[in-house]
Amino acid sequence: MNKQEKIDESKEPVSVSNYIESLNRGLKKFQARIIGEVSEFNLMRGYAFFTLKDKAENGVISCFIWRSDYNLSGVEMKEGLEVVVSGYSSIYPKSGRLNFQTSTVELVGEGPIKEAYEKLKRELTEQGIFAKEKKRLIADYIQDIGVITSKTGAVIHDFTTNLGKFGFKIKMIDSRVEGQKAVKELLASIKSFKKQDIEVLVIMRGGGSLESLMAFNNEELVREIRNFPVPVIAAIGHDKDIPLMSLAADAMTSTPTAVANLLNESWEKAQFKVEKHERSILNSYSNSLFKANNFLDKFVYKIKEGFDVIFYKYRELENQLKIFLSRIEQNLTQQGKNVVDYSKSIQRNFTSMLGDAKYEIKNMERAISSYNPEQQLKLGYSIARHNGKLIKSVKNVNIGEDVDVQVSDGSIQSKVKNINNKDIDK
């Protein structure tokens, strides 16, 4: 056996309070999670006392918990309930009693957890916490995003990797996302974001069992989410039992990738619309060029057609002149012997035919000139258009409308003040 350490008699004795304080400093190092059955539960105004005992053995420990921590745990303590408590032991100076200073309380077993989940879900549903009409729409083109999640793991990586390059600004608070201790950190993170300028709050974690998601079924946390100043998106992995916090959020998804896609959606639609309008503008420009080319082709064709008519008539006159000259030549051959006698007569005929030819050529020149629009304008004529179309009738315009009048040296813009109809029957 180890020899008992001797007490140093030379040391000054310490007071009871100082000794208890020294013990409590040492006991605080022995933090633990203890499982046991609740008995003798007494809820006071600011705190609660209860006893935790083993089911099979005779071990018993007295426990103390502050009322705020008890309320935050969300567990309704009663005789015979099996729980897990976290904390450390301490001695109460006034009574010398050893108590387990409890910070968190958790239910044990899927049955009790499920029962507590369903009960709280019914109560909050009756209060309208999950009502669809209270859900807020996630705004389009969001940029400032608040994120609460654990910085370790793949969740934050999946989220940021799938966010599009649309100028998103992400503010993140690292928080526990599992276990009863996560409740305090999640609440602190939410309250911190209330003071920050964000457009949407995203709370994320990976999937898990109903027991591992207990923190997200906390009533106080649910109410904080419902009363948050901007829309909240919950991305908490789940199967059949949806966390109550997800039901209270304005939108919920099961994966961080799905949240990223939700935030990308309005930006991607806008990008698609811009690209669509770009294609529409380019197509309209191409169509306008095509129409302009067709118009020019038709205009050139009409001018060419007009000149073809003029040149055809010119060739006709030229052929007629050749015929006349051929006839003269024939007459000269036939009358060769009588040149002297008929020279004067032939000369007169030749002069007459030349006059006729000149006359025909003059007519041809006048015809060519008459087909030239500029020549007509020089003679004092003008061309009137309305909206780019020729005005051929008084029915083509109305009083007050603008008319463009083209003359030989430019154009005149005028406004119709009066219209006189020509009576065709008279």
C-alpha positions in Angstrom: 0.0 0.0 0.0 1.1 3.5 -0.7 1.9 5.4 2.3 -0.5 8.3 3.0 1.0 11.6 2.3 1.8 13.5 5.4 0.1 16.9 5.9 2.5 19.8 6.2 1.9 21.0 9.6 3.9 24.2 8.9 1.4 25.5 6.4 -1.3 27.9 7.4 -4.8 26.4 7.5 -7.2 27.5 4.8 -10.9 28.5 5.3 -13.7 26.1 4.3 -14.7 28.4 1.4 -11.2 28.6 0.1 -10.8 24.8 0.3 -14.2 24.3 -1.5 -13.1 26.8 -4.2 -9.9 24.9 -4.7 -11.8 21.6 -5.0 -14.2 23.1 -7.5 -11.3 24.3 -9.7 -10.0 20.8 -9.8 -13.4 19.2 -10.3 -14.1 21.5 -13.3 -11.5 19.6 -15.2 -13.5 16.4 -14.9 -16.2 17.3 -17.5 -18.3 14.3 -18.6 -21.4 13.0 -20.3 -23.5 10.8 -17.9 -26.4 8.6 -18.8 -29.0 7.8 -16.2 -32.7 7.9 -15.1 -34.3 11.0 -13.8 -35.8 11.0 -10.3 -36.8 13.7 -7.8 -37.0 16.5 -10.4 -37.8 19.9 -8.9 -38.1 23.0 -11.2 -37.6 26.3 -9.5 -37.9 29.9 -10.8 -34.3 30.2 -12.0 -32.9 26.7 -11.8 -33.8 23.0 -11.3 -32.6 20.1 -9.1 -32.9 16.5 -10.0 -31.3 13.2 -9.2 -29.8 10.9 -11.8 -29.5 7.2 -11.0 -28.3 4.0 -12.7 -31.0 1.6 -13.9 -29.2 -1.6 -12.9 -26.9 -0.4 -10.2 -27.2 1.8 -7.1 -25.2 4.7 -8.4 -26.9 8.1 -7.7 -25.7 11.7 -8.3 -27.4 15.0 -7.5 -27.6 17.4 -10.5 -28.2 21.1 -10.8 -29.1 23.1 -14.0 -29.9 26.7 -14.6 -33.4 27.4 -15.9 -32.1 29.0 -19.1 -30.0 25.9 -20.0 -32.9 23.7 -19.1 -35.3 25.6 -21.4 -32.7 25.6 -24.2 -32.4 21.8 -24.0 -36.0 21.3 -25.1 -36.3 18.2 -23.0 -39.3 17.9 -20.7 -37.8 16.2 -17.6 -39.9 13.8 -15.6 -39.6 10.8 -13.3 -38.2 7.7 -15.0 -37.0 9.5 -18.2 -33.6 8.3 -19.4 -31.3 11.1 -20.4 -27.7 12.0 -21.1 -26.4 15.1 -19.2 -23.2 17.0 -19.9 -21.3 19.1 -17.4 -18.9 18.8 -14.4 -19.2 18.3 -10.6 -19.0 21.1 -8.0 -19.5 21.5 -4.3 -22.1 24.1 -3.2 -20.4 26.1 -0.5 -23.4 26.8 1.7 -24.5 23.2 2.0 -21.3 21.3 1.2 -23.3 19.2 -1.2 -21.7 17.7 -4.3 -23.8 18.5 -7.4 -23.3 17.7 -11.1 -23.4 21.1 -12.8 -25.4 20.3 -15.9 -25.1 22.4 -19.1 -27.1 20.2 -21.6 -29.7 17.5 -21.4 -30.3 15.0 -24.2 -32.9 12.3 -24.7 -31.8 8.6 -25.1 -33.3 6.2 -27.6 -35.2 6.7 -30.8 -38.6 6.2 -29.2 -38.4 9.2 -26.8 -36.7 11.3 -29.3 -39.4 10.6 -31.9 -42.1 11.2 -29.4 -40.7 14.6 -28.4 -40.2 15.5 -32.0 -43.8 14.7 -32.9 -45.2 16.6 -29.9 -43.2 19.8 -30.6 -44.1 19.5 -34.3 -47.8 19.4 -33.5 -47.6 22.4 -31.1 -45.6 24.5 -33.6 -48.0 23.5 -36.4 -51.0 24.7 -34.4 -49.2 28.0 -33.8 -48.7 28.5 -37.5 -44.9 28.4 -37.4 -44.8 26.2 -40.5 -47.6 27.9 -42.4 -47.0 28.3 -46.1 -48.4 31.8 -46.2 -45.6 32.9 -43.8 -42.9 31.7 -46.2 -40.9 34.5 -47.9 -39.8 34.3 -51.5 -36.1 34.1 -52.1 -35.3 37.3 -54.0 -33.8 37.2 -57.5 -30.2 38.3 -58.1 -29.0 37.8 -54.5 -25.3 38.5 -53.8 -24.8 38.9 -50.1 -25.1 35.5 -48.5 -24.7 34.5 -44.8 -23.7 30.9 -44.1 -23.8 28.9 -40.9 -22.1 25.5 -41.0 -19.1 23.7 -39.8 -15.9 24.8 -41.6 -14.7 21.2 -41.6 -16.1 18.6 -43.9 -17.4 18.7 -47.5 -20.5 20.8 -47.0 -19.0 24.3 -47.4 -16.7 23.0 -50.2 -19.7 21.6 -52.2 -21.6 24.8 -51.7 -18.9 27.2 -52.8 -17.8 24.9 -55.7 -21.4 24.9 -57.2 -22.1 28.6 -56.8 -21.9 30.3 -60.2 -19.6 33.3 -60.9 -22.2 36.0 -60.4 -20.4 38.2 -57.8 -21.6 36.4 -54.7 -20.3 37.7 -51.4 -20.2 35.0 -48.7 -20.0 35.6 -45.0 -19.5 32.4 -43.0 -19.7 31.6 -39.3 -18.2 28.3 -38.2 -20.6 26.5 -35.8 -21.2 23.0 -34.3 -24.0 21.3 -36.2 -24.3 18.1 -34.2 -25.1 17.3 -30.6 -27.0 19.4 -27.9 -24.0 21.8 -27.6 -24.6 22.9 -31.2 -27.9 24.7 -30.1 -26.0 27.5 -28.3 -23.5 28.0 -31.1 -26.3 28.0 -33.8 -28.3 30.5 -31.8 -25.3 32.7 -31.3 -24.4 32.6 -35.0 -28.0 33.5 -36.0 -28.1 36.4 -33.6 -24.7 37.6 -35.0 -26.1 37.6 -38.5 -29.1 39.6 -37.5 -26.7 42.6 -37.1 -25.1 42.0 -40.5 -26.1 43.2 -44.0 -27.1 40.0 -45.8 -29.9 39.2 -48.3 -30.3 35.5 -47.3 -29.2 33.2 -44.5 -28.2 29.6 -45.3 -27.8 27.0 -42.6 -26.2 23.7 -43.7 -25.0 20.3 -42.5 -24.8 16.8 -43.9 -27.3 14.1 -43.4 -27.8 12.0 -40.3 -30.2 10.1 -38.0 -33.0 11.8 -36.0 -30.8 11.6 -32.9 -27.8 13.4 -34.6 -30.2 16.2 -35.9 -31.7 16.9 -32.4 -30.2 20.3 -32.3 -32.2 21.4 -35.4 -35.4 20.3 -33.6 -34.9 22.8 -30.8 -37.9 25.1 -30.2 -36.0 28.3 -29.5 -33.9 27.7 -32.6 -37.0 27.2 -34.7 -38.5 30.4 -33.5 -35.3 32.4 -34.2 -35.4 31.1 -37.8 -39.1 32.1 -38.2 -38.4 35.6 -36.9 -35.2 36.2 -38.8 -35.2 39.5 -40.8 -34.3 38.0 -44.2 -35.3 34.7 -45.9 -33.6 31.6 -44.5 -32.7 28.5 -46.5 -32.1 25.2 -44.6 -29.9 22.6 -46.3 -30.0 19.9 -43.7 -29.7 16.3 -44.9 -32.7 14.2 -43.9 -34.8 11.2 -44.8 -38.4 10.9 -43.6 -38.2 13.0 -40.4 -37.6 16.6 -41.7 -35.9 18.8 -39.0 -38.3 21.3 -37.5 -35.9 24.1 -38.4 -36.2 23.1 -42.0 -40.0 23.2 -41.8 -39.8 26.7 -40.3 -37.3 28.0 -43.0 -38.5 29.9 -46.0 -36.9 27.3 -48.3 -35.3 23.9 -47.7 -33.2 21.6 -49.7 -31.4 18.4 -48.8 -27.9 19.2 -50.1 -25.5 22.2 -50.3 -25.4 21.7 -54.0 -29.1 22.2 -54.2 -28.9 25.5 -52.3 -26.2 26.7 -54.7 -28.4 25.8 -57.7 -31.3 27.7 -56.1 -29.2 30.9 -55.6 -27.8 30.5 -59.2 -31.3 30.1 -60.8 -32.3 33.8 -61.2 -28.8 34.7 -62.5 -28.8 31.8 -65.0 -32.2 32.8 -66.3 -31.1 36.4 -66.7 -27.9 35.3 -68.5 -30.1 33.2 -70.8 -32.4 36.1 -71.5 -29.4 38.4 -72.4 -28.0 35.8 -74.7 -31.5 35.3 -76.3 -31.8 39.1 -76.9 -28.3 39.2 -78.3 -29.3 36.5 -80.8 -32.5 38.3 -81.6 -30.7 41.6 -82.3 -28.2 39.9 -84.6 -31.0 38.1 -86.4 -32.9 41.4 -86.8 -29.8 43.1 -88.1 -29.2 40.3 -90.6 -32.8 40.4 -91.8 -32.6 44.1 -92.3 -29.5 43.8 -94.4 -31.1 41.0 -96.4 -34.2 43.2 -97.0 -32.1 46.2 -97.9 -30.1 44.1 -100.4 -33.3 42.8 -102.0 -34.7 46.3 -102.3 -31.5 47.5 -104.0 -31.5 44.6 -106.3 -35.1 45.3 -107.3 -34.4 49.0 -107.7 -31.4 48.4 -110.0 -33.4 45.8 -112.0 -36.2 48.4 -112.6 -33.7 51.0 -113.7 -32.0 48.5 -116.0 -35.4 47.5 -117.4 -36.2 51.1 -118.2 -32.9 51.7 -120.0 -33.4 48.4 -121.9 -36.6 49.8 -123.3 -34.9 53.1 -124.3 -32.0 51.2 -125.9 -34.4 48.9 -127.8 -36.2 51.9 -129.3 -32.9 53.5 -130.2 -31.9 50.3 -132.0 -35.2 50.3 -133.8 -34.6 53.8 -135.1 -31.0 52.9 -136.0 -32.3 49.9 -138.1 -34.9 52.1 -139.8 -32.1 54.6 -140.6 -30.1 51.8 -142.1 -33.1 50.7 -144.2 -33.5 54.3 -145.4 -29.8 54.5 -146.3 -30.0 51.1 -148.1 -32.9 52.3 -150.2 -31.0 55.4 -151.1 -28.1 53.2 -152.2 -30.4 51.1 -154.3 -31.9 54.2 -155.9 -28.5 55.5 -156.6 -27.5 52.3 -158.3 -30.7 52.2 -160.4 -30.4 55.8 -161.4 -26.7 55.8 -162.0 -27.1 56.6 -165.6 -29.4 59.5 -164.9 -27.2 61.1 -162.2 -26.9 64.3 -163.9 -30.6 64.6 -164.7 -31.9 63.5 -161.4 -29.1 64.8 -159.1 -31.1 67.7 -157.8 -34.1 65.5 -157.2 -32.0 62.9 -155.3 -30.3 65.6 -153.3 -33.7 66.9 -152.2 -34.8 63.4 -151.3 -31.6 62.7 -149.5 -31.9 66.0 -147.5 -35.5 65.1 -146.7 -34.6 61.7 -145.4 -31.7 63.1 -143.3 -34.2 65.6 -141.8 -36.5 62.7 -141.0 -33.6 60.8 -139.4 -32.7 63.9 -137.3 -36.2 64.2 -136.3 -36.4 60.6 -135.2 -33.1 61.0 -133.3 -34.4 64.1 -131.6 -37.5 62.1 -130.6 -35.3 59.4 -129.3 -33.3 61.9 -127.2 -36.5 63.3 -125.8 -37.6 59.8 -125.0 -34.4 59.1 -123.2 -34.5 62.4 -121.4 -38.2 61.7 -120.4 -37.1 58.5 -118.6 -34.5 60.3 -116.5 -36.0 61.3 -113.2 -33.5 64.1 -112.6 -34.4 65.7 -116.0 -38.0 65.7 -114.9 -37.1 67.4 -111.6 -35.1 70.1 -113.6 -38.2 70.8 -115.6 -39.9 71.8 -112.4 -41.5 68.5 -111.5 -41.1 67.1 -108.0 -41.6 63.7 -106.3 -43.7 63.6 -103.1 -43.3 60.8 -100.5 -45.0 59.9 -97.2 -43.2 57.5 -94.9 -40.8 56.6 -97.8 -43.7 55.7 -100.2 -44.6 57.6 -103.4 -47.8 59.7 -103.1 -49.9 58.7 -106.1 -53.3 59.8 -104.8 -54.7 62.2 -102.3 -55.9 59.1 -100.4 -52.3 58.3 -99.6 -52.0 61.1 -97.0 -54.1 62.8 -94.3 -54.1 66.4 -93.1 -51.4 67.0 -90.5 -49.1 64.3 -91.8 -45.5 65.0 -92.9 -44.6 64.9 -96.6 -41.0 64.7 -98.1 -40.9 66.6 -101.5 -37.9 65.9 -103.7 -36.8 68.6 -106.2 -33.8 69.0 -108.5 -31.4 70.3 -105.9 -32.6 68.7 -102.7 -35.7 67.8 -100.7 -38.4 69.7 -98.8 -40.2 68.6 -95.7 -43.7 69.9 -95.4 -47.0 69.2 -93.6 -50.3 68.6 -95.2 -52.7 71.5 -94.5 -55.4 70.9 -97.0 -56.5 68.2 -99.6 -58.4 69.0 -102.8 -60.1 66.0 -104.5 -60.2 66.2 -108.3 -63.6 65.3 -109.6 -62.8 62.7 -112.3 -66.4 62.6 -113.6 -66.5 66.3 -114.6 
